[in-house]
Amino acid sequence: MKSTIFKALVLSGLLSVSAFGLSLYDAAPPIGLPESHAMKYGVYMSAGYDSNLNNESNGDREDGGFVRYGVTASYADYETVTKKTFTARLGAQLYNKTANGTDERNFSDISVSATLSHAFSAGSQYTANFSLSYMPDPDYSNGISSANTQGDCLTWNISSSYSRMIDCRWSWTANVSYNGNVYTDSRYEQDDRTYLSGGLSLNLRKDARTTYGLNTTWRKEDRSEGYDSDSWFTNLSIAHSLSPTDSMSLSVGSQAKFIDGDNKLYPTLNFTYRRQMTKGVSASAYVAYSNENIDTYSRWGGSNYRSNETWRVGMNASYVLTPKVSFNAGTSLLFSQYSKGTNGARDYDRHTWTASVGMRYVFTDNLSGDINYTYTYGDHGDISPIDHYNRDVISAGLTYSF
């Protein structure tokens, strides 16, 4: 019994990652068992159109075409005591016009991620996660300010955790992570930042489907410009498999935030849901709320904001129509409230909304094609030169795997 519980913890630890820096979609317990595979390689190329290369308001925006190409590699081993996965992409994005208000037309499309989980015994396990990307448009649901093309951005996350069983029901976990974002475009370097965090949790496995947790986490946020901050999070959590096809997680608690001599307590919320429906339909969703410290330095007024209450909401869905044809769709909303400004800076709200749809067609076992469309609307409030913008991006491409 104890070994069975621990195997579930190992699998959950290998598939789950820190919400800051990697996907918030992964917080719910995994559905089904992952599959191992030998090293796989791929070559991809796509072409597309971007209606707002320079992220300007509607009257000033510039459109243009682009191509994207590169190579990929992946590997997964879930069968051994030391479970590990690896994915990598090395490519580039080339625009026919200058983007981001710079003289640049060429950008990167580079990412790598790896996980490792080792079971020292039937009751102890170590898990490590690593991810790095260097590209424009990092996924803002993971802590990025907005879905703008802000030039190449280096985003990384390094995290590790150690879990140990106390008995057949109780376990504890210690974790530490280091992640950050660095922009290469000097216009956005004021928002360069790093995060260092560590935490402890006490977990109670009620049964094979439900686990409760009491968690405490410290996070230090260092910014290139503006005020650094420290936060203590304390929350209660539940991870529950509703059925063989449904799972969810819920975490509620408090955040004590220390910034520029100002100390205040805020509520926190993180909810995720995953469902593997019948007939090829799957879906996931998340809702997250906390007081962040992102883009709190004003580039235009030289002021700072001590409070950045933020909601992040998103949904994804996929549908496999036939073995050859599949569809995907998603939407996400980032809503931030900036307050407690210095130098007389007034409060303001900012939100970014995206919606995307796509189709994939499998021509052969090795060759597939896809077409994707993404719409972005950003409202930066009336205190910045870019008060709002719209952006349409459509692309079509081919991938050859071997």
C-alpha positions in Angstrom: 0.0 0.0 0.0 2.8 2.4 1.0 4.6 1.6 -2.3 1.5 2.3 -4.4 1.0 5.7 -2.7 4.6 6.6 -3.2 4.5 5.7 -6.9 1.6 8.1 -7.3 3.6 10.8 -5.6 6.5 10.2 -7.9 4.4 10.4 -11.0 2.6 13.6 -9.8 6.0 15.2 -8.9 7.5 14.4 -12.3 4.5 15.9 -14.2 3.8 18.8 -12.0 5.9 22.0 -12.0 6.1 25.4 -10.4 3.2 27.6 -11.4 5.5 30.5 -11.7 7.7 29.9 -14.7 5.9 26.8 -16.1 2.3 26.2 -17.1 -0.5 26.8 -14.6 -2.4 24.1 -16.5 -0.3 21.4 -14.9 -1.5 21.8 -11.3 -4.4 19.3 -11.5 -3.5 15.6 -11.0 -2.5 13.8 -14.3 -5.2 11.7 -16.0 -3.9 8.3 -17.2 -0.4 7.1 -17.4 2.3 8.8 -19.6 4.0 6.9 -22.3 7.7 6.3 -22.7 9.4 6.8 -26.1 12.8 6.7 -27.6 14.5 9.8 -28.9 12.4 11.5 -31.5 13.4 14.3 -33.9 11.5 16.7 -36.0 11.9 19.5 -38.5 9.3 22.3 -38.7 8.6 25.3 -40.9 5.7 27.7 -41.0 4.7 31.1 -42.5 2.3 33.6 -41.3 0.9 37.1 -41.0 1.1 39.5 -37.9 -1.2 42.5 -38.0 0.6 44.4 -35.3 4.4 43.8 -35.3 5.2 46.9 -33.2 2.4 46.6 -30.6 1.0 50.0 -31.2 -2.4 51.4 -30.9 -4.7 50.8 -33.9 -3.8 53.9 -35.8 -0.1 53.4 -35.6 0.4 49.7 -35.9 2.4 48.0 -38.7 1.6 44.6 -40.1 3.9 42.1 -41.8 4.7 38.5 -42.7 7.0 36.1 -41.0 8.5 32.6 -41.3 9.4 30.3 -38.5 11.6 27.2 -38.8 13.8 24.9 -36.7 14.4 21.4 -35.4 13.0 19.5 -32.4 14.0 16.6 -30.2 12.2 14.7 -27.4 12.7 11.7 -25.1 10.6 10.1 -22.2 11.4 7.3 -19.9 8.8 6.4 -17.2 9.8 2.8 -16.8 12.9 3.0 -14.6 13.6 4.0 -11.0 15.0 7.3 -12.4 12.3 8.7 -14.6 13.2 11.4 -17.0 11.9 13.5 -19.9 13.6 15.9 -22.3 12.3 18.2 -25.1 14.2 20.8 -27.1 13.6 23.2 -30.0 16.2 25.2 -31.9 14.9 27.6 -34.5 14.3 31.2 -35.6 11.5 33.6 -36.5 12.2 36.0 -39.4 10.0 39.0 -40.2 9.8 41.0 -43.4 9.6 44.2 -41.5 11.2 45.5 -38.3 9.2 44.6 -35.2 9.0 45.9 -31.7 10.0 49.5 -32.7 13.6 48.3 -33.2 15.8 47.7 -36.2 15.5 43.9 -35.7 13.7 41.5 -38.1 15.3 38.3 -36.9 14.3 36.6 -33.6 14.9 33.3 -31.9 12.7 30.3 -31.3 14.6 28.3 -28.8 13.4 26.3 -25.8 14.5 23.3 -23.8 12.9 21.5 -20.8 13.9 18.5 -18.8 12.5 16.6 -15.8 14.1 14.0 -13.5 12.6 12.0 -10.7 14.5 9.4 -8.7 13.1 7.1 -6.0 15.7 6.5 -3.3 13.4 4.1 -1.5 9.7 3.1 -1.2 9.2 6.3 0.8 11.5 9.0 -0.5 11.8 10.7 -3.9 13.7 13.6 -5.5 12.3 15.6 -8.4 14.0 18.2 -10.6 12.5 20.4 -13.3 14.3 22.7 -15.7 13.0 24.9 -18.5 14.5 27.7 -20.6 13.2 29.6 -23.6 14.5 32.4 -25.7 11.9 34.0 -28.0 9.4 36.7 -28.4 5.9 36.3 -27.0 6.6 34.1 -24.0 3.4 32.6 -22.6 2.0 35.4 -20.3 -0.1 32.9 -18.4 3.1 31.9 -16.7 4.0 35.3 -15.2 4.8 37.5 -18.3 3.4 41.0 -18.3 1.5 40.8 -21.5 1.2 38.9 -24.9 3.2 41.6 -26.7 6.0 41.1 -29.2 8.6 42.6 -26.9 11.7 41.2 -28.7 13.6 38.1 -27.6 13.0 37.3 -23.9 15.1 34.8 -21.9 12.8 32.9 -19.5 14.0 30.2 -17.2 12.9 28.0 -14.4 15.0 25.7 -12.2 13.1 23.8 -9.4 13.6 20.8 -7.3 11.7 19.0 -4.5 12.2 16.2 -2.1 9.3 14.2 -0.8 9.2 11.6 2.0 6.5 9.4 3.4 5.9 9.5 7.2 3.4 6.6 7.1 0.9 5.2 4.7 -1.1 8.4 4.7 1.2 11.3 5.6 4.1 12.8 3.7 6.1 16.0 3.6 7.7 17.9 0.7 10.4 20.5 0.6 11.0 22.5 -2.6 13.1 25.3 -3.9 13.0 27.2 -7.3 14.8 29.9 -9.2 13.3 31.6 -12.3 13.2 34.8 -14.1 12.7 36.9 -17.3 15.3 39.0 -19.1 14.4 41.1 -22.2 16.9 41.9 -24.9 15.1 45.0 -26.1 16.3 47.9 -23.9 12.8 49.4 -24.0 11.6 46.6 -21.7 14.6 45.9 -19.6 13.0 47.8 -16.7 10.8 44.7 -16.3 13.7 42.2 -16.0 13.2 40.2 -12.9 14.2 37.1 -11.0 12.4 35.0 -8.4 13.8 32.8 -5.7 11.4 30.7 -3.6 11.4 27.8 -1.1 8.6 26.0 0.7 7.4 23.2 2.8 4.2 21.2 2.7 2.6 18.5 4.8 0.3 16.2 2.8 -2.4 13.8 3.9 -3.6 11.2 1.4 -7.2 10.6 2.3 -7.6 7.8 -0.2 -6.4 6.8 -3.7 -8.2 9.8 -5.2 -7.8 12.7 -2.7 -4.8 14.4 -1.1 -4.9 17.4 1.2 -2.0 19.8 1.9 -0.9 22.5 4.2 1.8 24.6 2.5 4.0 27.6 3.3 6.2 29.3 0.7 8.6 32.2 0.8 9.3 34.1 -2.5 11.8 36.9 -3.1 11.3 39.0 -6.3 14.2 41.1 -7.5 13.5 43.7 -10.2 15.9 45.6 -12.6 13.9 48.8 -11.9 11.4 49.5 -9.2 10.9 47.9 -5.8 11.9 44.4 -4.9 9.5 42.4 -2.7 9.2 39.5 -0.4 6.1 37.4 0.1 5.1 34.6 2.5 2.3 32.3 1.2 0.3 30.1 3.5 -2.5 28.0 2.0 -4.6 24.8 2.3 -4.8 22.7 -0.9 -6.7 19.7 -2.2 -5.9 17.6 -5.2 -8.7 15.3 -6.2 -9.4 12.8 -9.0 -13.1 13.2 -9.5 -13.2 10.1 -11.8 -10.8 8.3 -14.2 -11.5 11.2 -16.6 -11.6 14.2 -14.3 -9.2 15.8 -11.9 -8.9 19.1 -10.1 -6.8 21.0 -7.6 -7.7 23.9 -5.3 -5.5 26.1 -3.1 -6.7 29.0 -1.0 -4.8 31.0 1.6 -3.0 34.2 2.3 0.0 36.2 1.0 1.9 38.5 3.3 3.7 41.0 0.9 6.6 43.2 2.0 7.6 46.0 -0.4 9.2 49.4 0.2 8.4 49.3 3.9 4.7 48.5 3.2 3.4 45.2 4.7 0.0 43.9 3.8 -2.0 40.7 3.8 -3.8 39.5 0.6 -5.9 36.5 -0.2 -4.7 33.9 -2.8 -6.5 31.4 -5.0 -5.4 28.8 -7.5 -7.8 26.4 -9.1 -7.2 24.1 -12.0 -9.4 21.5 -13.6 -8.6 18.8 -16.3 -11.1 16.5 -18.1 -10.5 13.8 -20.6 -13.9 13.4 -22.2 -15.2 10.7 -24.4 -14.8 10.6 -28.2 -11.5 12.4 -28.3 -12.4 15.6 -26.4 -10.2 16.9 -23.6 -10.2 20.2 -21.7 -8.4 22.1 -19.0 -9.0 25.4 -17.1 -7.4 27.5 -14.4 -8.2 30.5 -12.2 -5.4 32.2 -10.2 -5.3 35.3 -8.0 -2.4 36.8 -6.1 -0.6 40.2 -5.6 2.3 40.2 -8.1 5.2 42.5 -8.8 5.2 42.6 -12.6 5.6 45.7 -14.7 5.2 47.8 -11.6 7.8 50.3 -12.7 6.4 53.1 -14.9 8.5 53.8 -17.9 6.7 57.0 -18.5 6.4 58.6 -15.1 9.3 57.2 -13.1 7.0 56.0 -10.4 6.4 52.6 -8.8 3.4 50.6 -7.7 3.5 48.6 -4.5 0.4 46.6 -5.2 -0.4 44.6 -8.3 -3.5 42.4 -7.6 -3.8 40.1 -10.6 -6.3 37.6 -11.9 -5.3 35.0 -14.5 -8.0 32.9 -16.1 -7.7 30.4 -18.9 -9.2 27.5 -20.7 -7.9 25.0 -23.3 -9.7 22.3 -25.3 -8.8 19.8 -28.0 -10.9 17.5 -30.2 -9.7 14.5 -32.2 -12.2 14.2 -35.0 -10.4 11.3 -36.8 -6.9 9.8 -36.5 -5.9 12.3 -39.1 -7.8 15.5 -38.1 -7.7 17.3 -34.7 -8.7 20.7 -33.5 -7.7 22.9 -30.5 -9.0 26.1 -29.0 -8.1 28.3 -26.0 -8.7 31.6 -24.3 -7.0 33.4 -21.5 -7.4 36.6 -19.6 -4.9 38.6 -17.5 -6.4 41.4 -15.4 -4.2 43.5 -13.1 -5.0 46.3 -10.7 -2.1 48.7 -10.0 -2.3 50.8 -6.8 -0.3 52.3 -4.0 1.8 54.3 -6.4 4.7 56.6 -5.6 5.2 60.2 -6.8 1.5 60.8 -7.0 0.9 57.9 -9.5 -2.8 57.2 -9.8 -4.3 53.8 -9.7 -5.2 52.1 -13.0 -6.3 48.7 -14.4 -4.7 46.7 -17.2 -6.0 43.6 -19.0 -4.9 41.4 -21.9 -7.2 38.9 -23.5 -6.3 36.2 -26.1 -8.3 33.6 -28.0 -6.8 31.0 -30.3 -8.0 28.2 -32.6 -6.1 25.7 -34.6 -6.3 22.5 -36.7 -3.8 19.7 -37.3 -3.8 17.2 -40.2 -1.7 14.1 -40.3 -0.7 13.3 -43.9 1.5 10.3 -43.0 3.1 8.7 -39.9 5.9 11.2 -40.3 4.4 14.3 -41.8 1.7 16.6 -40.4 0.4 20.1 -41.0 -1.3 22.7 -38.9 -2.9 26.1 -39.2 -3.4 28.4 -36.2 -5.0 31.8 -35.5 -4.6 33.9 -32.3 -6.3 37.2 -31.5 -5.0 39.5 -28.7 -6.6 42.6 -27.2 -4.6 44.6 -24.7 -5.9 47.6 -22.7 -3.0 49.3 -20.8 -5.1 52.0 -19.3 -4.8 55.7 -20.2 -1.6 56.4 -18.3 0.7 54.9 -21.0 1.3 56.0 -24.6 -0.2 52.6 -25.8 -3.6 52.7 -24.2 -4.9 49.7 -26.1 -4.1 47.5 -29.1 -5.4 44.7 -31.2 -3.3 41.9 -32.8 -4.1 39.1 -35.2 -1.6 36.4 -35.9 -2.3 33.5 -38.4 0.2 30.9 -39.5 0.3 27.6 -41.4 3.1 25.1 -41.3 4.5 21.5 -41.7 6.3 19.2 -39.3 8.3 16.2 -40.3 9.1 13.7 -37.5 11.5 10.8 -37.5 
